Amino acid sequence: MIQKIVLSLLLFSAFFKVNALANQQALSIERLIPENFELAFPNEQNLQPRKSDFAVINYALMSNQAGERWAVVTVRNLASGWRMLDQKHLLALTANGERVNPTHIEQHFKAGETLSLTINFGEHKFPILSIYSRAD
């Protein structure tokens, strides 16, 4: 009888630990920041996205309690031919002024194509405030 009670308590405890971990990993959409919100963090290292034919049209920022930073980013290829977007073409600006590249992207775009991509920016204490490219 005692073994059944102990086993039930262990299973009950394990269920709540797994459930708590799942809640930490679930992504939530963050509050949207207006486009006219001006940021002026110093950039002593002059970190910039690689020059490209890609324009960031808009983005929705997401995070979880574990500090993962993700975004759904809509990107347009401004070129008249196909191009490949990689992680060096985008930068995110965080709330402490740090510039962060995505962890990995390889996406082919047709001429003039617009795509929305779910992109991982890794784990960071501070939230992402903006995402940008550097189109010529």
C-alpha positions in Angstrom: 0.0 0.0 0.0 2.8 2.4 0.9 4.6 1.5 -2.2 1.6 2.5 -4.3 1.3 5.8 -2.5 5.0 6.6 -3.0 4.8 5.5 -6.7 1.8 7.7 -7.2 3.5 10.7 -5.6 6.6 10.2 -7.7 4.6 10.0 -10.9 2.6 13.0 -9.9 5.8 15.0 -9.1 7.4 13.9 -12.4 4.3 15.0 -14.4 4.4 18.5 -12.9 8.2 18.9 -13.5 7.7 17.9 -17.2 4.7 20.3 -17.5 6.7 23.1 -15.9 9.6 22.5 -18.3 7.2 22.5 -21.3 5.8 25.9 -20.1 9.3 27.4 -20.0 10.0 26.2 -23.6 6.7 27.4 -25.1 7.2 30.6 -27.2 5.1 33.7 -26.6 4.7 36.7 -29.0 6.2 39.8 -27.4 4.6 43.2 -27.4 5.1 44.8 -30.8 7.3 47.9 -31.0 6.1 50.7 -33.3 8.2 51.2 -36.5 8.9 54.9 -35.6 10.5 53.8 -32.3 14.0 55.3 -32.6 16.9 53.5 -31.0 20.4 55.0 -30.7 22.6 52.4 -29.0 26.4 52.9 -29.6 28.0 50.5 -32.1 31.7 50.8 -31.3 32.5 47.6 -33.1 30.6 48.8 -36.2 28.7 45.5 -36.5 26.5 45.6 -39.6 24.6 43.0 -41.6 26.4 41.9 -44.8 25.3 44.1 -47.8 22.6 42.4 -49.8 19.5 42.6 -51.9 17.3 41.6 -49.0 14.9 44.0 -47.2 13.2 43.2 -43.9 9.5 44.0 -44.4 8.3 43.3 -40.9 8.8 40.9 -38.0 7.1 39.4 -34.9 9.3 38.8 -31.9 8.9 35.7 -29.7 10.7 34.4 -26.6 10.2 31.9 -23.8 11.1 31.8 -20.1 14.4 30.0 -20.9 15.6 33.1 -22.8 15.3 31.7 -26.3 14.8 34.5 -28.8 12.9 33.8 -32.1 11.2 35.9 -34.7 9.0 35.5 -37.7 10.7 37.8 -40.2 9.2 38.7 -43.6 12.1 39.3 -46.1 11.9 40.5 -49.7 14.5 39.8 -52.4 15.0 43.1 -54.2 17.2 41.6 -56.9 16.1 40.7 -60.4 17.7 37.2 -59.9 17.6 34.5 -57.3 19.6 35.0 -54.1 20.4 33.0 -50.9 19.7 34.6 -47.5 22.1 33.5 -44.7 22.6 34.5 -41.1 25.1 37.2 -42.0 22.4 39.2 -43.9 20.4 40.0 -40.8 21.1 41.5 -37.3 18.9 41.8 -34.3 19.4 44.6 -31.8 18.7 43.6 -28.2 17.6 45.8 -25.3 21.2 46.2 -24.0 22.5 47.4 -27.4 24.1 44.1 -28.4 23.9 43.1 -32.1 23.1 39.4 -32.7 23.1 37.3 -35.9 20.6 34.5 -36.2 22.0 31.0 -35.4 21.5 29.6 -38.9 19.6 30.5 -42.1 19.9 29.2 -45.6 16.9 30.2 -47.7 16.8 30.6 -51.5 14.7 33.4 -52.9 13.5 33.9 -56.5 13.7 37.3 -58.1 11.4 39.7 -56.2 10.1 36.9 -53.9 8.9 37.7 -50.4 9.0 35.0 -47.7 8.2 34.8 -44.0 10.7 32.8 -42.1 10.8 31.6 -38.4 14.4 32.4 -37.3 16.3 31.5 -34.1 18.5 34.2 -32.5 19.8 32.0 -29.7 19.4 32.5 -25.9 19.9 36.0 -24.5 19.0 37.7 -21.3 17.7 40.9 -23.0 14.8 40.9 -25.5 15.2 41.7 -29.2 14.0 45.2 -30.1 14.5 45.3 -33.8 15.7 43.2 -36.8 17.3 44.7 -39.9 19.2 44.1 -43.1 21.5 46.2 -45.2 20.2 46.5 -48.7 22.3 48.4 -51.2 
